[in-house]
Amino acid sequence: MPELELLRVDHAPALLEFERENRAYFAASVPDRGDQYFAYFDDRHSALLAEQADGLCFFHLLVGDDGAVLGRVNLVDVEDGSAELGYRIAEHAAGRGLATTAVREVCRLAAARYGVTTLRAVTTLDNAGSRTVLARAGFVPTGEISVDGRPGLSFVRSDPAAC
């Protein structure tokens, strides 16, 4: 059974492999991270850990029994009881309910561990899977937006403890 783990230093190799293996899959629905992300991955990983240590963000990995990363669920811009939720699941693991389960768990952690009372999220209109995950986790649409030039929706979830 996959486990949700807070990002650690030793996750770096498996996380890099996850991002490389799924790069094209992710780029079909979210902006590509770009070559620099991969070229300077170790520096970026260290920066994320520093942000997490400062309580600005909380990065979670969904890790399989074999230690492979199956997904990410992140809380960023944590401030004044609010945070933005972002997530991505490996192509080979998509469609099995892992995203919904992981998002719900991070919602509960957001409230219980990080003091977050309101979560925000965005997705493109053409990402039906992501819209479904957000709806199942109790997020409601708040308006139309542009996500890197593509039509999208913003969502909010109050009382994340009830996820």
ROMI-544038 format. One line per 5 residues: number of its first residue (from 1); their letters; for each residue x, y, z of N, C-alpha, C, O. Coordinates in Angstrom, 3 decimals, always signed. Layout:
% ROMI-544038
NUM> A> X,Y,Z,X,Y,Z,X,Y,Z,X,Y,Z; ...
END
This chain:
% ROMI-544038
1> MPELE> +0.845,-1.185,+0.000,+0.000,+0.000,+0.000,+0.889,+1.246,+0.000,+1.767,+1.364,+0.855; +0.686,+2.170,-0.928,+1.500,+3.389,-0.946,+1.349,+4.192,+0.333,+0.279,+4.229,+0.941; +2.436,+4.831,+0.729,+2.463,+5.659,+1.936,+2.739,+7.108,+1.553,+3.506,+7.379,+0.629; +2.114,+8.029,+2.262,+2.368,+9.443,+2.086,+3.497,+9.836,+3.033,+3.403,+9.614,+4.240; +4.566,+10.420,+2.489,+5.731,+10.790,+3.299,+6.092,+12.248,+3.056,+6.028,+12.737,+1.928
6> LLRVD> +6.470,+12.931,+4.120,+6.964,+14.292,+4.000,+8.327,+14.246,+3.313,+9.155,+13.394,+3.635; +8.559,+15.142,+2.383,+9.798,+15.164,+1.599,+11.028,+15.183,+2.499,+11.099,+15.936,+3.469; +12.000,+14.331,+2.151,+13.276,+14.242,+2.882,+14.433,+14.287,+1.880,+14.233,+14.160,+0.672; +15.625,+14.468,+2.400,+16.833,+14.498,+1.581,+16.974,+13.211,+0.782,+17.285,+13.250,-0.409; +16.749,+12.075,+1.424,+16.975,+10.788,+0.759,+15.930,+10.439,-0.299,+16.066,+9.422,-0.979
11> HAPAL> +14.895,+11.257,-0.449,+13.916,+11.047,-1.510,+14.431,+11.513,-2.876,+13.843,+11.166,-3.901; +15.499,+12.281,-2.908,+15.945,+12.931,-4.142,+16.081,+11.985,-5.335,+15.512,+12.285,-6.385; +16.796,+10.866,-5.243,+16.939,+10.015,-6.436,+15.607,+9.486,-6.971,+15.383,+9.504,-8.181; +14.728,+9.019,-6.097,+13.438,+8.483,-6.540,+12.544,+9.597,-7.085,+11.795,+9.373,-8.036; +12.611,+10.778,-6.505,+11.812,+11.900,-6.989,+12.281,+12.344,-8.375,+11.463,+12.619,-9.253
16> LEFER> +13.586,+12.414,-8.566,+14.116,+12.781,-9.870,+13.694,+11.761,-10.926,+13.314,+12.138,-12.034; +13.757,+10.491,-10.595,+13.333,+9.449,-11.528,+11.842,+9.604,-11.869,+11.459,+9.488,-13.033; +11.015,+9.860,-10.874,+9.581,+10.087,-11.067,+9.353,+11.241,-12.047,+8.570,+11.118,-12.989; +10.036,+12.352,-11.818,+9.856,+13.528,-12.675,+10.340,+13.262,-14.103,+9.690,+13.682,-15.061; +11.449,+12.585,-14.251,+11.963,+12.266,-15.593,+11.034,+11.314,-16.339,+10.695,+11.550,-17.498
21> ENRAY> +10.624,+10.238,-15.669,+9.778,+9.233,-16.306,+8.423,+9.792,-16.727,+7.839,+9.318,-17.702; +7.923,+10.774,-16.021,+6.578,+11.298,-16.280,+6.566,+12.678,-16.914,+5.510,+13.301,-17.017; +7.714,+13.157,-17.335,+7.808,+14.525,-17.847,+6.831,+14.792,-18.990,+6.085,+15.770,-18.940; +6.820,+13.958,-20.001,+5.928,+14.173,-21.143,+4.467,+14.048,-20.732,+3.624,+14.818,-21.192; +4.165,+13.089,-19.874,+2.802,+12.892,-19.389,+2.309,+14.139,-18.647,+1.197,+14.607,-18.888
26> FAASV> +3.127,+14.668,-17.755,+2.735,+15.858,-17.006,+2.595,+17.071,-17.924,+1.679,+17.876,-17.759; +3.500,+17.200,-18.887,+3.498,+18.368,-19.775,+2.222,+18.452,-20.626,+1.898,+19.514,-21.157; +1.513,+17.346,-20.750,+0.259,+17.361,-21.497,-0.850,+18.103,-20.741,-1.826,+18.543,-21.347; -0.700,+18.243,-19.417,-1.763,+18.887,-18.652,-1.300,+20.037,-17.764,-2.125,+20.843,-17.332; -0.018,+20.132,-17.484,+0.523,+21.228,-16.684,+1.789,+21.737,-17.365,+2.398,+21.009,-18.148
31> PDRGD> +2.194,+22.969,-17.083,+3.399,+23.496,-17.726,+4.626,+22.623,-17.428,+4.816,+22.159,-16.304; +5.448,+22.413,-18.455,+6.675,+21.633,-18.296,+7.628,+22.356,-17.350,+7.690,+23.585,-17.338; +8.358,+21.595,-16.568,+9.304,+22.175,-15.616,+10.530,+22.767,-16.309,+11.206,+23.621,-15.734; +10.820,+22.340,-17.499,+11.954,+22.870,-18.252,+13.238,+22.123,-17.952,+13.358,+21.465,-16.918; +14.177,+22.224,-18.841,+15.455,+21.515,-18.723,+16.256,+21.939,-17.494,+16.972,+21.125,-16.911
36> QYFAY> +16.140,+23.205,-17.095,+16.893,+23.697,-15.945,+16.492,+22.984,-14.658,+17.325,+22.769,-13.777; +15.221,+22.621,-14.551,+14.744,+21.897,-13.372,+15.547,+20.611,-13.189,+15.960,+20.283,-12.077; +15.763,+19.898,-14.271,+16.475,+18.629,-14.209,+17.984,+18.827,-14.080,+18.659,+18.062,-13.391; +18.503,+19.845,-14.737,+19.943,+20.112,-14.682,+20.397,+20.513,-13.275,+21.514,+20.202,-12.863; +19.530,+21.198,-12.552,+19.871,+21.687,-11.213,+18.949,+21.077,-10.154,+18.601,+21.727,-9.168
41> FDDRH> +18.567,+19.839,-10.370,+17.610,+19.184,-9.482,+18.077,+19.170,-8.029,+17.287,+19.461,-7.131; +19.339,+18.839,-7.783,+19.836,+18.759,-6.400,+19.711,+20.098,-5.682,+19.340,+20.143,-4.509; +20.020,+21.193,-6.386,+19.881,+22.525,-5.794,+18.415,+22.824,-5.486,+18.090,+23.356,-4.425; +17.547,+22.480,-6.414,+16.110,+22.718,-6.236,+15.570,+21.890,-5.064,+14.772,+22.377,-4.263; +16.009,+20.652,-4.977,+15.573,+19.779,-3.886,+15.984,+20.379,-2.534,+15.187,+20.404,-1.596
46> SALLA> +17.204,+20.853,-2.442,+17.679,+21.490,-1.205,+16.861,+22.734,-0.878,+16.540,+22.984,+0.284; +16.526,+23.508,-1.897,+15.725,+24.715,-1.685,+14.327,+24.368,-1.174,+13.791,+25.055,-0.304; +13.742,+23.301,-1.717,+12.417,+22.873,-1.249,+12.473,+22.451,+0.212,+11.587,+22.788,+0.997; +13.508,+21.720,+0.569,+13.651,+21.289,+1.964,+13.820,+22.487,+2.898,+13.318,+22.474,+4.022; +14.521,+23.516,+2.439,+14.685,+24.725,+3.257,+13.348,+25.446,+3.430,+13.032,+25.905,+4.528
51> EQADG> +12.561,+25.549,+2.358,+11.233,+26.167,+2.453,+10.349,+25.383,+3.419,+9.597,+25.961,+4.203; +10.454,+24.076,+3.348,+9.665,+23.215,+4.232,+10.092,+23.406,+5.697,+9.247,+23.489,+6.588; +11.386,+23.474,+5.931,+11.899,+23.677,+7.290,+11.433,+25.015,+7.865,+11.248,+25.147,+9.075; +11.246,+26.009,+6.987,+10.777,+27.326,+7.407,+9.258,+27.402,+7.548,+8.724,+28.431,+7.962; +8.561,+26.320,+7.205,+7.105,+26.294,+7.315,+6.373,+27.034,+6.217,+5.188,+27.337,+6.355
56> LCFFH> +7.072,+27.332,+5.117,+6.458,+28.052,+4.004,+5.703,+27.123,+3.063,+4.742,+27.533,+2.412; +6.141,+25.877,+2.995,+5.573,+24.867,+2.116,+5.742,+23.505,+2.775,+6.601,+23.316,+3.635; +4.914,+22.569,+2.358,+5.030,+21.194,+2.834,+4.859,+20.272,+1.634,+3.817,+20.273,+0.979; +5.883,+19.493,+1.359,+5.940,+18.646,+0.180,+5.796,+17.189,+0.591,+6.555,+16.692,+1.423; +4.821,+16.508,+0.005,+4.540,+15.118,+0.344,+4.706,+14.244,-0.874,+4.321,+14.624,-1.980
61> LLVGD> +5.281,+13.070,-0.672,+5.431,+12.099,-1.743,+4.577,+10.889,-1.432,+4.481,+10.464,-0.281; +3.962,+10.339,-2.455,+3.258,+9.078,-2.348,+4.242,+8.020,-2.813,+4.601,+7.963,-3.989; +4.678,+7.177,-1.872,+5.766,+6.230,-2.120,+5.228,+4.804,-2.084,+4.534,+4.411,-1.146; +5.563,+4.030,-3.128,+5.145,+2.641,-3.209,+5.986,+1.748,-2.328,+6.994,+2.179,-1.769; +5.567,+0.500,-2.204,+6.283,-0.478,-1.376,+7.731,-0.662,-1.799,+8.585,-1.002,-0.979
66> DGAVL> +8.010,-0.436,-3.086,+9.365,-0.608,-3.611,+10.218,+0.650,-3.486,+11.364,+0.666,-3.936; +9.670,+1.709,-2.876,+10.402,+2.963,-2.710,+10.258,+3.926,-3.871,+10.778,+5.041,-3.819; +9.555,+3.511,-4.924,+9.347,+4.392,-6.072,+8.306,+5.455,-5.738,+7.334,+5.184,-5.032; +8.516,+6.657,-6.249,+7.558,+7.740,-6.058,+6.421,+7.558,-7.064,+6.646,+7.465,-8.271; +5.211,+7.510,-6.542,+4.016,+7.368,-7.374,+3.309,+8.697,-7.568,+2.506,+8.849,-8.488
71> GRVNL> +3.607,+9.662,-6.702,+2.956,+10.958,-6.819,+3.495,+11.962,-5.825,+4.281,+11.645,-4.931; +3.040,+13.182,-6.017,+3.384,+14.296,-5.138,+2.101,+15.019,-4.768,+1.199,+15.155,-5.594; +2.021,+15.478,-3.537,+0.926,+16.348,-3.108,+1.565,+17.422,-2.243,+2.087,+17.142,-1.164; +1.515,+18.654,-2.732,+2.234,+19.742,-2.077,+1.296,+20.822,-1.569,+0.251,+21.093,-2.159; +1.691,+21.427,-0.467,+1.051,+22.627,+0.045,+2.076,+23.742,-0.067,+3.143,+23.677,+0.545
76> VDVED> +1.755,+24.758,-0.844,+2.698,+25.859,-1.035,+2.057,+27.174,-0.598,+0.839,+27.285,-0.460; +2.910,+28.149,-0.390,+2.474,+29.478,+0.042,+1.599,+29.400,+1.295,+0.528,+30.004,+1.366; +2.082,+28.644,+2.273,+1.370,+28.501,+3.540,+1.535,+29.789,+4.333,+2.642,+30.176,+4.707; +0.401,+30.444,+4.581,+0.451,+31.721,+5.300,-0.944,+32.088,+5.790,-1.924,+31.940,+5.061; -1.027,+32.560,+7.008,-2.286,+33.036,+7.589,-3.415,+32.009,+7.469,-4.554,+32.374,+7.174
81> GSAEL> -3.107,+30.729,+7.695,-4.125,+29.696,+7.684,-4.577,+29.258,+6.304,-5.590,+28.571,+6.169; -3.839,+29.649,+5.283,-4.217,+29.334,+3.914,-3.027,+28.725,+3.171,-1.874,+29.004,+3.500; -3.311,+27.896,+2.172,-2.251,+27.308,+1.347,-2.824,+26.915,-0.001,-4.034,+26.756,-0.158; -1.939,+26.762,-0.964,-2.338,+26.255,-2.278,-1.924,+24.802,-2.387,-0.800,+24.433,-2.044; -2.842,+23.984,-2.868,-2.625,+22.561,-3.048,-2.245,+22.293,-4.500,-2.849,+22.834,-5.426
86> GYRIA> -1.231,+21.446,-4.682,-0.863,+20.984,-6.008,-0.522,+19.511,-5.931,-0.054,+19.038,-4.895; -0.748,+18.775,-7.011,-0.481,+17.335,-6.986,-0.249,+16.825,-8.398,-0.668,+17.434,-9.383; +0.430,+15.690,-8.465,+0.640,+14.976,-9.717,+0.886,+13.512,-9.393,+1.565,+13.182,-8.420; +0.332,+12.646,-10.214,+0.434,+11.202,-10.029,+1.088,+10.618,-11.280,+0.808,+11.055,-12.396; +1.956,+9.635,-11.087,+2.638,+8.981,-12.202,+1.624,+8.412,-13.191,+0.541,+7.972,-12.805
91> EHAAG> +1.986,+8.428,-14.443,+1.089,+7.936,-15.488,+0.641,+6.502,-15.221,-0.541,+6.183,-15.349; +1.581,+5.644,-14.853,+1.229,+4.239,-14.647,+0.372,+4.005,-13.401,-0.193,+2.924,-13.234; +0.271,+5.008,-12.528,-0.519,+4.878,-11.302,-1.839,+5.639,-11.369,-2.648,+5.562,-10.444; -2.058,+6.371,-12.456,-3.270,+7.188,-12.591,-4.507,+6.311,-12.763,-4.432,+5.190,-13.266; -5.638,+6.849,-12.335,-6.907,+6.173,-12.530,-7.251,+5.115,-11.497,-8.216,+4.370,-11.666
96> RGLAT> -6.472,+5.044,-10.432,-6.716,+4.031,-9.397,-7.178,+4.640,-8.073,-7.264,+3.941,-7.063; -7.475,+5.936,-8.076,-7.934,+6.592,-6.853,-6.824,+7.073,-5.942,-7.096,+7.593,-4.860; -5.563,+6.908,-6.364,-4.441,+7.325,-5.513,-4.422,+8.830,-5.290,-4.144,+9.291,-4.183; -4.715,+9.595,-6.331,-4.701,+11.057,-6.192,-5.761,+11.501,-5.190,-5.480,+12.319,-4.313; -6.963,+10.977,-5.310,-8.040,+11.362,-4.397,-7.683,+11.006,-2.957,-7.862,+11.819,-2.050
101> TAVRE> -7.181,+9.796,-2.750,-6.811,+9.362,-1.405,-5.696,+10.239,-0.834,-5.767,+10.666,+0.318; -4.673,+10.504,-1.638,-3.540,+11.317,-1.173,-3.959,+12.760,-0.910,-3.531,+13.353,+0.080; -4.784,+13.331,-1.778,-5.245,+14.707,-1.570,-6.071,+14.797,-0.292,-5.900,+15.734,+0.488; -6.950,+13.851,-0.073,-7.742,+13.863,+1.163,-6.839,+13.779,+2.396,-7.070,+14.481,+3.381; -5.825,+12.936,+2.348,-4.910,+12.806,+3.483,-4.133,+14.105,+3.719,-3.953,+14.517,+4.865
106> VCRLA> -3.679,+14.743,+2.659,-2.956,+16.009,+2.821,-3.899,+17.090,+3.328,-3.478,+17.963,+4.087; -5.160,+17.053,+2.927,-6.142,+17.996,+3.491,-6.207,+17.850,+5.009,-6.175,+18.841,+5.738; -6.298,+16.608,+5.475,-6.353,+16.372,+6.920,-5.065,+16.841,+7.609,-5.112,+17.456,+8.674; -3.919,+16.545,+6.993,-2.642,+17.008,+7.553,-2.575,+18.529,+7.579,-2.059,+19.118,+8.529; -3.093,+19.157,+6.540,-3.070,+20.620,+6.458,-3.730,+21.234,+7.688,-3.223,+22.193,+8.269
111> AARYG> -4.853,+20.671,+8.067,-5.580,+21.196,+9.227,-4.930,+20.779,+10.539,-4.695,+21.614,+11.412; -4.639,+19.484,+10.680,-4.165,+18.947,+11.957,-2.728,+19.307,+12.279,-2.408,+19.598,+13.431; -1.866,+19.292,+11.293,-0.444,+19.475,+11.546,+0.069,+20.867,+11.191,+0.975,+21.383,+11.846; -0.515,+21.482,+10.144,+0.041,+22.743,+9.649,-0.830,+23.963,+9.932,-0.462,+25.079,+9.567; -1.980,+23.768,+10.577,-2.839,+24.892,+10.947,-3.525,+25.584,+9.783,-3.885,+26.757,+9.888
116> VTTLR> -3.711,+24.881,+8.680,-4.341,+25.461,+7.495,-5.849,+25.277,+7.586,-6.332,+24.173,+7.841; -6.590,+26.358,+7.378,-8.049,+26.306,+7.435,-8.699,+26.478,+6.064,-9.879,+26.170,+5.896; -7.947,+26.961,+5.093,-8.460,+27.151,+3.736,-7.413,+26.687,+2.732,-6.245,+27.072,+2.802; -7.857,+25.855,+1.799,-6.982,+25.383,+0.725,-7.496,+25.902,-0.606,-8.703,+25.948,-0.847; -6.568,+26.292,-1.462,-6.883,+26.732,-2.818,-6.230,+25.766,-3.800,-5.229,+25.128,-3.473
121> AVTTL> -6.790,+25.658,-4.992,-6.203,+24.835,-6.047,-6.645,+25.399,-7.397,-7.641,+26.117,-7.485; -5.903,+25.068,-8.429,-6.270,+25.451,-9.797,-6.015,+24.264,-10.723,-5.170,+23.411,-10.451; -6.758,+24.232,-11.807,-6.517,+23.242,-12.845,-7.049,+23.781,-14.161,-7.868,+24.700,-14.186; -6.579,+23.207,-15.238,-7.070,+23.602,-16.555,-8.418,+22.936,-16.809,-8.722,+21.891,-16.233; -9.212,+23.542,-17.663,-10.526,+22.994,-17.987,-10.431,+21.625,-18.649,-11.318,+20.788,-18.480
126> DNAGS> -9.363,+21.398,-19.399,-9.238,+20.123,-20.111,-8.680,+18.992,-19.237,-8.482,+17.881,-19.729; -8.427,+19.254,-17.963,-7.914,+18.228,-17.066,-9.068,+17.682,-16.206,-9.206,+18.007,-15.027; -9.880,+16.846,-16.845,-11.069,+16.303,-16.169,-10.693,+15.492,-14.930,-11.401,+15.540,-13.924; -9.591,+14.751,-14.992,-9.163,+13.949,-13.854,-8.881,+14.805,-12.636,-9.282,+14.463,-11.523; -8.199,+15.907,-12.842,-7.873,+16.793,-11.727,-9.129,+17.444,-11.159,-9.267,+17.566,-9.942
131> RTVLA> -10.037,+17.858,-12.024,-11.296,+18.435,-11.536,-12.076,+17.407,-10.704,-12.695,+17.764,-9.701; -12.046,+16.143,-11.115,-12.734,+15.082,-10.376,-12.107,+14.876,-9.007,-12.817,+14.744,-8.011; -10.770,+14.847,-8.952,-10.078,+14.685,-7.667,-10.470,+15.807,-6.717,-10.785,+15.560,-5.553; -10.450,+17.036,-7.213,-10.786,+18.177,-6.354,-12.236,+18.095,-5.868,-12.512,+18.359,-4.698; -13.150,+17.734,-6.751,-14.557,+17.614,-6.346,-14.722,+16.528,-5.287,-15.438,+16.725,-4.305
136> RAGFV> -14.069,+15.390,-5.477,-14.187,+14.289,-4.508,-13.593,+14.661,-3.148,-13.992,+14.115,-2.119; -12.646,+15.586,-3.150,-12.023,+16.021,-1.900,-12.729,+17.236,-1.306,-12.240,+17.822,-0.340; -13.874,+17.621,-1.871,-14.671,+18.689,-1.281,-14.328,+20.094,-1.720,-14.804,+21.055,-1.116; -13.517,+20.245,-2.750,-13.211,+21.571,-3.274,-14.371,+22.039,-4.147,-15.012,+21.235,-4.825; -14.634,+23.336,-4.125,-15.684,+23.901,-4.971,-15.062,+24.948,-5.891,-14.163,+25.684,-5.485
141> PTGEI> -15.550,+25.009,-7.145,-15.011,+26.002,-8.076,-15.373,+27.418,-7.629,-16.470,+27.671,-7.132; -14.427,+28.326,-7.818,-14.668,+29.715,-7.428,-14.612,+30.672,-8.605,-14.986,+31.837,-8.470; -14.151,+30.203,-9.756,-14.118,+31.095,-10.903,-13.207,+30.605,-12.001,-12.365,+29.729,-11.804; -13.399,+31.195,-13.159,-12.565,+30.875,-14.313,-11.287,+31.702,-14.244,-11.297,+32.865,-13.839; -10.197,+31.078,-14.646,-8.888,+31.718,-14.634,-8.112,+31.274,-15.865,-8.584,+30.457,-16.656
146> SVDGR> -6.934,+31.817,-16.010,-6.000,+31.374,-17.033,-4.838,+30.693,-16.331,-4.260,+31.249,-15.398; -4.493,+29.486,-16.780,-3.374,+28.737,-16.226,-2.333,+28.631,-17.327,-2.445,+27.792,-18.221; -1.316,+29.487,-17.257,-0.288,+29.550,-18.297,-0.891,+29.653,-19.686,-0.496,+28.941,-20.610; -1.862,+30.560,-19.816,-2.484,+30.834,-21.099,-3.591,+29.868,-21.496,-4.174,+30.004,-22.572; -3.884,+28.905,-20.648,-4.946,+27.936,-20.945,-6.139,+28.208,-20.033,-5.956,+28.602,-18.881
151> PGLSF> -7.364,+28.003,-20.532,-8.534,+28.212,-19.684,-8.529,+27.251,-18.503,-8.231,+26.066,-18.651; -8.864,+27.777,-17.328,-8.849,+26.951,-16.130,-9.887,+27.388,-15.129,-10.672,+28.306,-15.366; -9.867,+26.707,-14.006,-10.763,+27.001,-12.896,-9.963,+27.093,-11.606,-8.980,+26.377,-11.417; -10.393,+27.973,-10.735,-9.840,+28.016,-9.382,-10.844,+27.332,-8.456,-12.049,+27.328,-8.708; -10.312,+26.753,-7.378,-11.118,+26.013,-6.409,-10.724,+26.416,-5.003,-9.624,+26.921,-4.776
156> VRSDP> -11.626,+26.192,-4.058,-11.326,+26.433,-2.657,-11.951,+25.320,-1.816,-12.971,+24.732,-2.178; -11.313,+25.058,-0.702,-11.817,+24.070,+0.264,-11.633,+24.679,+1.634,-10.503,+24.855,+2.089; -12.726,+25.004,+2.296,-12.670,+25.463,+3.674,-12.830,+24.247,+4.568,-13.427,+23.251,+4.161; -12.313,+24.318,+5.754,-12.367,+23.213,+6.716,-11.745,+21.947,+6.140,-12.430,+20.936,+5.985; -10.456,+21.991,+5.823,-9.808,+20.808,+5.242,-9.807,+19.595,+6.158,-9.601,+18.477,+5.685
161> AAC> -10.028,+19.776,+7.435,-10.061,+18.631,+8.348,-11.206,+17.685,+8.015,-11.161,+16.502,+8.351; -12.233,+18.213,+7.353,-13.404,+17.398,+7.019,-13.258,+16.642,+5.710,-14.206,+16.000,+5.259; -12.098,+16.708,+5.100,-11.880,+15.998,+3.816,-12.135,+14.518,+3.963,-12.002,+13.770,+2.995
END
